[in-house]
Amino acid sequence: MSITSSSDFHVRLGRSDLQATRICLGTMTFGEQVDEATAYSILDRSVERGVTFLDTAEMYPVPPSAARYTLTESIIGRWIAARPGVRDRLLLATKVAGPARGYDWIRNASGDLTGQDIIAACEASLRRLQTDVIDLYQIHWPARNVPSFGSIYFDPAKEQPVTPIQPQLEALGKLVQAGKVKAIGLSNETPWGVHEFVRLAEQHGLPRVATVQNPYTLVNRSVDNALDETLFREQVSLLAYSPLAFGLLTGKYDEKGLEDDSRPGRLALFETMKKQRWGRPESLAAARLYNQLARDHGFTPTQLALAFCYRSPRVASTIIGVTSVAQLDENIDAWSLPLSPEVLAEIDRIRWQHRDPAQ
């Protein structure tokens, strides 16, 4: 059942001492689509199969809400407390939310992320996760003005005074020095941001980012547009999120579109999700082409999308999000599937015509 015997199933994250599994269990569904008992079953099965890298965040579950904010971390913490010894087997990652972005329950709708905010959020996550140390602590999105979550253009008119990167790094350094965090990472970052975090860390003797967690999927390969060079040259590892593009690359929406609620998924269940980048008509149109390519070559759409990320030299670990043990097994089983040069060429051909619609 375990796949840890695979010689290439573990990877060092950046220049840190962390050794992660090449598949990471994402948990943003825990507490919304997934109840606590099912979450425990998924977590148990993940560890049984050798996937011991877990990723969560203080803002989970998604869609975000004031009523459920931080619930996912609490569920994982209770699971850890009920499984003596399991914590020692895990690489546990979580994230501090960036500026509120309209979520008024995050630090009283603060438009900033200060060093004090980072320290307070980390200590709260430690309590909820019922652990003494977080292996990988990440900034969920930048405090500064950047194009992200569907925005594709940098707009100088949106500039606001926020905490600079160096004070944030100094706060993260205090957490590392105190033994509360082993390594640090970023999420939804830009090439400039990654480079600046690394530059300042090296200049001031502060912790060096080990990872960047950004979307990387057949319908959003914006990483390949410059961030890939930055990650390679600065030796920072990519954690690929949304490899199935919120279900678009499973084929479930191919026939009836996003209004098909007969096959439960976030894009069908939550109206707010349809308004995001994954809900664009262009994203579904491109996904249908990739899904048909998969079928033409004897794969399921899910297998093709995951195998693309699993075997990409750009990706250190792929974050999978599931709502059942059966989905978890299907996603893990795709690890062993190779993609031929012919299939990879066809993938690039589709991308040339439909360039990153879910960026």
N, C-alpha and C positions, 0 to 999 in steps of 0.2 A: 504493500500500500504506500509506503514512503518512497519519495523520489530523491531523498538526500544522498543516495549512493551515486547519483549522477555526478561525474567529476567536475562539471561546469555549473553546478547548481548553487554555488556560493560565490560571492563577489565582495571585494573590499570596497567600501564606500569612500570615494575620494582618497585623501591621504590619512584618513582616520584609522583607528584600530578596529572599527566595526566590520564584521563579516556578516553580510546579509544574504538571505535566500533570494534567488532571481525572480521569484514570485512573491509579492507582498499582498497580504489580505487587507483591503480597504474596508472601513467599517461605517461609512456615512449613512448606511441604511438602518443601522441598529437604533431602535427606539422610534422609528417612523414606519417604514415598510416591514421591518423585522422586529418581532417582539422579543422579550428577554430570553425566553426559553429557547427559541429558535437561534438567537444569537449565540447562546452557549453551545448549541449543537454544531453550529458552523465553526466556532472557535476550536472546539474539541477536535473536529474532523480535520481542520487545517493543521493543527499540531501533529495529529496522527499521521498525516500525509507528508509531513516534513516542511510545511510552509510556516515558518516561525517568525516571520517579519510582519508585524502588525502596524498599521497606520491609522491614526485617529486625529481628532482636533477638538479644541474646546467648543467650537461653534456647531459641531455635529449633534443631531442628525440633520440631513438635508432633505427637503427644503428647510432653511433655517426658520426658527420661530422662537419667540420669547418663552413659550410654554415648555419647549423641549431642549432649549440651549443647554449644553454640557451633558445631556443625558447619555450620549454614547460613551463618553469616558467613564461615567459612573457604572454603566452596564459592564464594561470591560474590567473595571476595578473589582466589582463584585464577583465576576467570573474568576479573576486571578486569586481573590481571597478564598474562594471555594475550591481551588485546585492547588493544594500545597506542593511546592516545588516547580510549578509550571513557569513561574516568573524567570527562573534561571535559564530556561530554554528559549526565551523570547528575545527578539530585538524589537523594542517598543518605541514607536515614534508618535509624537503628537505635535500640535501646532498652536501657536498663539495667533488669534485673529488680528488682522490689520485694522485700519480705521473702519468706522462703523458701516459705511456704505449704505446708509438708510436703516440699518439694524439698530434701533434705539436701545436694545437691551445689552449691547456690547459696550461696556465701560461708559454707560450713560450717554451713548451716541457720540462719543469722542471722535473727532476727525484726525486723531494722531495716534501714534504708538510710541510712547516714551520708554526709557529704560526702566523706570519704576513699574510701568504697565507690564513689561515683559517679565520682570521678576515676580510680581504679584500673580500673574496668570500662570506662570510655571508652578509656583507653590500650590495654587489651587488645583492644577492638573495632577500634581503628585498626590494630593489628598484624594481626589476622585479616583485615580487609577490605583490607589492603595499600594504604592511602590515608593522606594527611597530614591530612585534615580530614573530619569528618562534617557534612553539610549541616544535618541536623535530628536532634538528640539528645533522646530522650524518656524519661521515667520510665514504666516499663511498667504499674505499678499503685502506688497510694499506700502509703506506709509506715504511715500511721495506719489506725485501724479505720474501715472504710467498708463499706457493702453493695455487693458486686460479684460478678461471675462467677456470677450466678444467685441471690444473696441479695438480697432486696428490702427488708428492714427494717434500719434502724440500731439496733444493740444496744449501749447504753452499758456493759453488763456486760463487754463484750469489750475495753474500753479497756486499753491497755498503754503504758508509757513508750517513745516512739520519738523519733527525730530530728525536730525541727520543720521546717517548710517553709523558714524563712529560711536555716538552714545548708545545706540542699540547694541553694537558689538561689545561695548564695554559692559553692558548689563549681562549679555550672554556670557562674557568672560567670567563675571562674578559667579554665575550659576555653575559653570564648568569648574572653577576653582573650588567652589563649595562642595563639589561632588554630586550635585543634583542633576547635572546633565553631562553626558559623555562627549557628544559631538553635536554640531549645529548644522542647520540647513535652511534653505529658502524655498519659496513656492510662488508660482505665477510671476517669476522674475524675468527681467530683460537681460540681454547681453551686457549692457552698460552696468546694470545693477550687480550682476555676478562679479564682473571685473572689479568694480569699486569695493565690494565686500572683501574680495581677496586682497586687493592692493592695500586697503587700510589695515587688515589683519596682519599682513606681513610687515607693514611700516611701523605698527604700534605694538607688536607682540601679542595680538589678540587671537582668539580662536578662528581658525580657517574654516570656511564653509565646506562641508563634505559633499553635500547633495543639493540638487535643485529639483523640486517636484513641479513639473509642468505637464500640460496635456501633450500626449503624443499618440496619435491614432491615424488611421488611414484618411480620415476626413479633416485632420488638423495636424499637419507636419510642420508647423511654423518653427519648431525647434531647428529644422534643417535650413532655415534662412539666416543664420549667423550665430545663433546660440550654440549650435553644435561645435563650431570652431572654438568658441570661448570655453566650453566645457572640456574639450579635448586639451587645449593648451594650458588651462589652469588646473587640470586634473580634479575636476568636480564631476560627480556622478549624477546621471539623470534618472530620476524616478518617474516613470511614465504613468500619468493618470488618465482615466476615461478611455482605455484601449478599445472599448466597445461603443464609445460615443453615446453613452446613455441609452443603449439598446438599439441604436440605428444599425449597428453592424452585426446584430444577431439575426436580422431578416424579419423580425416580428412585425415591422411596420411596412414591409415592402408592398403588400397588396392593398391595404385599406388606409395607409397613412397614419398620422399621429392621432387621429380621432378614434382609432380602433382600441377600445378599452376591453376587448375580450381577452387580450393577453396582457396582464398587468405589467406595467413598467412606468418609470418616473415620468416619461414624456406624455404618456396617456393619462396617468393618474393626477398629475399636478399641473394646473393651468399655467402657473408661473414658469414652469420649465419649458413650455412650448415657446415662450417669448425669448428664450436664450439662444445662444449660437447653435446649440444642438437641434433646436426646433425650426431652423431656417429651411425653407423649401429646397434651397440649393444643397444643404447638408444631406437631406433625405435623397435627393436625386443622385448625388455622388455615391452615397451608401448603397443604393440599389445596384449600381454598376459593380462595386466591389463585391457585393453579396452574390451577384450572378457570376462573377469571375470565380468565386469560391466554388459554387456549384458546378461550373464547367470543368473544374479540375478535381472534383471528387471530395471537396472539403465542405463542411458547413460554414456559413458566414462567420460564426463565432470562432471556429478553428482558424480560418484565414487571418482574421483581425488579430487574434492573440499570438499566433505564430509569427506574424510580422513584427510585433513588438518583442516577443521573447527572443527572437534571433537577430534583432537589430544590434549592430555593434555600438550604436549610440546609447542604448538603454542598459542601465545596470540592473534595475529591478522594475517589473511591471506590476502596477497596483490593480488588483481585481476587486470589484465590488459585487456581491451576490446577495440573494434573498433566500437561498435554500441550500441545503447540503448537496442536492443533485446538481445545482448550478456550479457550486464549488468544485465538485469532482470533474464536471465537464471542462471547466476552465483549466484545472491543473493537468488534466489528461492531454490537453493541447500542447503541453511542453515538449513532447517527444516528436512533434510533427515538423519535418523539414519543408522548406519552400524552395522550389527549383529556380534556377536563373530565369527560366521562361516566365514563371509566375511573377517573380520580382520585376521583370521588365514590363509585364502587363500592368502591374500596380503603378509603376512610374508613368506608363502611358496614360492611365486614367487621371493621375494627378496632374499631368501636363495640361489636360483639358479642363479639369475641375480643381483648381488650385486652392486647397485648404479652405473649403467653404465654412467650416466650423471654427475658424480662427477667432 
